[in-house]
């Protein structure tokens, strides 16, 4: 058996940069027992839960994986599969109630919950109020839609809730609480009881040299990107909005709000807060702003939303992972990439996002990170 991890790169699904680079996180994962780490391309990593799950599942399918394991607040694969099946089937009762709720001005998650409550009961609907349940349902939906042979399993999340910021409890803290502690400048010793030694070791070597990386570190680059769009469009609001709408997830309404509220004098997080309305979640706003910053457009759908992923990029492996790769490489239907230079055009978007991340690291710490062509994989064969 081999344990394979599909990991976001330098940008993650909550619409923020990763606190520490993908190579460091890959190394820690392998030192903690994962056998093979592959990167989820930025296009999927910065997508909605549905797009994120679709990219991950298609990656695992291409790797001939037979089991998908994820955490959930519910911990009951039967309940999550039942919800997923209903959402894939979308019976007429569900569709009618969903349309009715959306026409009343309710945001999609609320409208979907109401429609699901009518079809499957309030208890099932309330499961989707928890973020990891929601992502788990999306994984199962992706498996169903692709007729995948992968079997899903879920592990019940214990301890703090997803948004809990307290570290006072003896229970497992949330990732948000650990990030908050790191970004507040706390010493690593304060976190040693909650972070594995392998991650502590990697973080200790990088802290103050290339991490932590924070969303507001990208403020100047974001402001420049948006000013450039304004300039290219001759300051014409209609043209600017059309250009913004070419980015994934940006609606005409959101584009109008961006044009109306942008003045280049707020940090990235302050600007995101200004855009917040009942209609848009904070994570969606954050992802949209990252799409602008990274130059992501709907044109990339042609590349990333086919029947399978366009490539699989390997970040690291141990001896078991190496054996597994040797076992599947002949039947893998997409390129297994270990050397960036051999696939420069195929990796174009991920090379660009990594360059932006590295530029911010350089500006903040005056450290010159290794670029995508020079950074080696982490291979642990001993």
N, C-alpha and C positions, 0 to 999 in steps of 0.2 A: 504494500500500500504506500501511497504518497499523499502528503497534504499539500494542496496547491492554494495559494492566496492570490486573489485578484485585487490589486491595490491601486487606489487613485494615485496619480502622480503628484506634481507640485501644487495642484489646485483641487479642491475637494467639493463634495456635493452641496455643502451648506453655502457655497458661493464665496469661499475665502481661500487664501493661500494656505498651504500646509505650514505648520509652525516650523517644521524641520524638513529638509529635502527628501525626495523619494528614495535616493540611494541609501541614506542613513536609516530610514525606516525599513527598507528591504533587508538591510544587514541585521537589524535588530530582530525582525520577524524570523529570519533563518536561524539566528542564534537561539531563538526561543523554541525552535522545533519545526517550523515550516520547512518543507523540502524544496519548494519551487515558488518563486514570487514573479508574477507577471503584472505589467502595468495596464490599468484601464485607461485608454486614451482620454485626453482632456475633453474631447467632444462629449463622451458619455459621462465622465466624472462631473462635469458642470451642467448636466441635464436634470430634468425633473426625476422624481423617484422612478417613474415608468421608463424613461430613457436610460437611466443609470442601471436599472435592473436588466433591461434588455441587452445592453452592452456586456454586462457581466455574464449573463447566462449564455449568450452566443460565444463569448470567449471560452467559457468552460466546455461548451459543446464541442468546439473545435479542438480542445485539448483532450477529448475523450474521457472527461471526468464522469463518474457515475453517481456521485452524491454531492448535494449542495447543502451546506450547513450554515445557518444564520441565527443570530440572536433575535429574540422577540420578547416583549413584555408579557404576552399571552402564554407562550411556551406550549401551545397546543397546535400541532400541525394539521389536525383534522378541521378545527374551526377556521384556521387561516385558509386552508384549501377550499373549504365550502364557500367562503367569501370570494375567493379568487375565481372559482367556477362561475358564480353568479355574475361577477363583473365582466367576465369574458363572454358569457352567453348574452348578457343584457336583454332580459325578457322585456316584453312590451310594457308591462307594469312599471318596471324600473325606469325605462326610457321616458315614459310619460311623466312620472313624478320628478325625474331629474330635470327635464325641460321646464316643468312648472316652477320648480324651485329656482332655477337659473333666471327665469323671466321675472321673478320677484326681486332680483338683484342680489341673491345670496352668492357667496363665493363658491367655487367648485367643490372644495372639500365638504362644506356644510350641505350643499345641495346633494352631493353623493351620499352623505350620511343619512339624510332624510329619505332618499330613495331606497337605500339599503335597508333602513329600519322598516319600511313598508313591506319589503319583500322577504326579509330574513329575520326581522325582529330587532328590538332596540339593543339587546346585548351584543349582537353581531356588529351592529352599526357603531357602537361605542368603542369597539376594538380598534377602529381606524383613527381614533383620537390619539393613539400612541404611535410615535414616529417609527419605531422599529417593527411594530405590527404592520404598519402601512408599507414599509419597504419589503417586508417578508411577503405580503400579499402580491406585491409587484413582481418579486422573484418567481412566485408560483404561477402568476399570470403569464410571464414570459416563457416559462417551461411549457405551459399548456398551449400557447399560441404557436410555438415552434415544434410541437409534438416531440419534445425532448425525452430522451430515455433517462435523464438524470432524475434521481429520487431526492426530494427535498426533506430536510430534517431541521428542526429548530431547537435551540437551547434557550431556556427561560432566563431572561436577564434578572439578576438579583441586585439588591442594594438600591442606590439612589435612582431617581427618575432621570429621564433624558435631559431635562432642563435644570435639574437641581445643581446649585452652585456651591453647596456646603461640602466641606471636607471633614467635618467634625465627627461624622458617624464612623463606626468601625466597619460598616458595610462597604461594598464596592462603590466608589464614587462614580459620577458621570464623567465622560470625556470632557464635557463643557467645564466642569469644576476644575479638572486638572489643567486645562488650557488657561482658564482664568487665573489660576495660581501661578502658572509659568509666566504669563504676560504681566502679572503684577510685580514680577521681579523676585519672587520667592526663591530661596536656595533649593538646590536639588535634594538636600538632606530632608527638607520638609515634605518631599514627595516620595521618598524612598520606600515607604510602606505600601504604596499603591502602584508604582511603576516597576516592571520587571528589570532585573539587573542588566540584561542585555541592552535595553532601551536607555537605562541610566548611564551606562558606559558610553554609548554613542552620543547621547546628549551632552555629557560632560566634556567630551572632546570638541564639540561644536559650539557650545554656549559662549556667546560673546564674540565668536569668530564668524559664524554664518547663521546663527539662530539665537533667539526665536524671530520668526518673520511674522509680522502683523498686517492686518488689512490696511491700516492707515499708512503703512510704508509704501503703498502703491498710489497714494493720493496724487503726487505730482505727475506720474505717468498717465493716470486716468484723466486728470484735468487736461493734459496736453492732447490726449487722444480725442477728447470731446471738442476742445478748441479747434483741432485740426478738421474735424467733421464740419463744424460751423463755418470755418474758412473755406473748405472745399465746396460747400453748398452756397457760398455767397451770402451767408447769414439769412437765407430765405427759409422761413419756418417750415413750409410745406416740403421742401427738398430735404431739410434736416430730418424731419419726422420720417420721411420715406426711407432715408438712409438708415436710421435707427431701427426701423421695422424690418430691415433685412437681416438683423441679428436674431438668433433664436429667442423665443419667449417674449419678445418686446411687442406689445400690442400698440395700436394707434393711440389709445388713451395713455399708456405709459410713456410713449414717445413724447406726447404733448406735455406731460408733467415734467419730463426730463428737460425739455427745451425751456419751459416756463420757469423752473426752479434753479437751473444751473447758472452759477455766476463765477465759479472757480475759486471761491473763498471759503469753502468748507472742506473738512477732511472727507475721506471716502465714506466712513461710517456715519458722519453727520449728514452727508448728502443722501445716503441710503435711508436714513431715518426720516428725512424730509419727504421722500417719495412714498412712505408707508401710508396705505389706506386699508380699509376693510377688504377691498377687492384683491389686494396682493399680499402674500406672505413675505416676511422679511427675507427668507432664503431665496425666494424667486427674485426679489429685487436685487439681492446681492449677486445672484448668478447673472442677471441681465447686465449689471454694471461690469462684471468680469468679461462678459461677451464683447462689450464695447471696447474695453481695455485690450483684450487679446485679439481683436479683429475677427472674431468668429461670426460667420454668416450662415444663412440658410442654404447657401450653395453647397456647404459641406455635407448636407444630407445625402447627396448623390453618392458620396464616398462611404459614409458611415451607416447608412440605413438600408443596406442591401440585405440579402438573405443570410449573410454571415459577416463577421467582422473583417476588415480589410487586412489585418495583420495582428500578430501577437508579439509583443515586445517583452523580452525576458530581462528581469532586473537582477536575479540571483538564484542560486540553487546550491544544494549540498549533494553528497554522493548519491543519495536515494533519488533526489530530483533529477540528477544527471541520467541515471538509469531509466527513469520514467520518460525523459525527453527522448532518449535513444529508442525507447520502445514505441513511442507514438509518432515520431517525426515523419516516417514514411507515409502514414495515413492521415496526417494533419492537412487539411484542405487549404490553409492559409499560411503565408510566410511566418516562420518562427525566427524572430530577429534577435541576434546577439551583437551584431556589429552595425552601428548607426551609419557609418560611411557607405555601406553597401546598399542602403535603402533610404538615401537622403530625401528623395522626392516623396516616397510613400509616407515617411515620418514628418513631413513638412510642418504640419500643424503642431505636433508635439515638440519638435525642435524649437519652434517659435515661442511656445508658451514657456519652455524651459529657459530660453534666452531672456525673456522678460523677468522671470523669477530671479535668475542669476544677476541681472542688472540691478535689481532692487537690493539683493544681498551685497553686491559690490558698493552701491551707494551708501548703504547703512553701516557696513562693517569694514569697508575698504579691503575686503578679502576678495581675491580673484578665484571664483569657483571654477572647477573643471567643466568645460562645456560638454554637450552631448556627444561630441566626436572623440573626446579624450577620456571621459569617465568610464572606468572599467566595471564589469559586473562583479558582484561579490560571489565568489565561488569557495565553498567550504567543503573540501574533500577529505579532511583528516577525520 
